[in-house]
Every structure is written in C-alpha cells, then in structure tokens.
C-alpha cells in the first residue's frame, strides 16, 4: 500500500501540537482555579504575661468580675513570682507568667463569697480559612474554671488546686471568620483569711490556612482554555476514527 510519508509527518506534527495545546490549557485552568493555601500560626494567641516584667499590664487579657468582686474590671497585671502565693502556684517562666487582677498581689477579692473573673483574649481570623484553624496549649487557675471558645467550653479545671498543675486545652473546630473570643472563666472560692486568684495560659501550637479566592482569568487565558477544549475534542474524534 502506498504511504505518503510527508502527509504522515504533517499529520503527526499536527497531532503533537494539538496535544501540547490541550495540556497547556489544562495546566492554565488548574493554575487559575486552584492553589495550595499557605499554613500559618494564628496571630493574637499570646501567652499570659509573655516577655513582660513584674507589675506590668498585659493589655492582651482583659477581665470583668462578678460575685464578691462584682464591678471590678481591667487588664491583667504580671505577678511577682518571688512572693506569696508562690511557690504554691506554678512558677513564672520566660514563656508565660501568672496574671492577677491588680497591682496588690495580696488583695483578697472573695472574703465572704465566691467571685468569678472572666479573662478575655481576642484573635482575628480575617483573611484566613476559619474551618482550617486549630490550636493547643495548657492553662492554670486559682481556684478552678472553664475555658470557652466563642462561648463553647473546650477545657475545664475542677477542684480547688487548679493553680498547682497544668490543664490541657485544644480546639480544631468552632472558629469563625473575623474576630474570635477565648474566655478563661475563673472561680475564686471564698476564704476570709488566705485567698489569691489569677490565671495562666500558654499556647503550644496553632495553625490556620490563608483563604484563597479564585483568580480572575485574563482574556488570553480564556482563549487558551477554549483552544484546549477544542484540541481535546479533535483528539477524541481522531481516536474514534
């Protein structure tokens, strides 16, 4: 059978070109409509008293009080780790320190009845994929308490000695786009003679992915994608022929 090698070469070269166009257009479409979200740690998750000196104010943590200490509000004050109630409390370190409600570490806020101090820390996930967020850490409190993420409990400290050891916490759901709120709700049990209250928190890990919006294709990208679709149709017809 007679075979025109020139026609065969031309046809083969044309098929190669169409395949190349198809592959290129598919790659372009993938680049336009997909991407890997860059992982990052969650900003705003700050350890209590981190990097601050004794007596300084930690404006990351704000508190309000009810019960015996009703009406009190303000920012946490970094405790003095060399005086009472230390060494009964976990020792302050370079990573974190205990926060107390005021500058006088010996103040008894609950002489006749319990007081509840709600310590609030806010962090913002604007520009991030809230569904990918997670964190873990541990905390301590005098005397006991519950930790809430956007109003939902994620950890609790029971008993009267929540100040003597760490209690773990973690979350991988319950986050919202925009501002999120952690509340360390600490109960200071009544004692007329010897009484202290404070909170301590350390974040050990956190992760969130950036929110990626699909790119808006340029006009020439649309043309390339259409060319690729046409090439795929041509290849499909050629295989059936």
Secondary structure, 3 states (H helix, E strand, C coil): CCCCHHHHHHHHHHHHHHHHHHHHHHHHHHHHHCCCCCEECCCCCCCCCCCCCCCCEEEEEEEEEEECCCCCEEEEEECCCCCCCCCCCCCCCCCCCCEECCCCCCCCCCCCCCEEEEEEEEEECCCEEEEEEEEEEEEEEECEEEEEECCEEEEEECCCCCCCCCEEEEECCCCCCCEEEEEEEEEECCCCCCCCCEEEEEEEEEEEEECCCCCCCCHHHHHHHHHHHHHHHHHHHHHHC
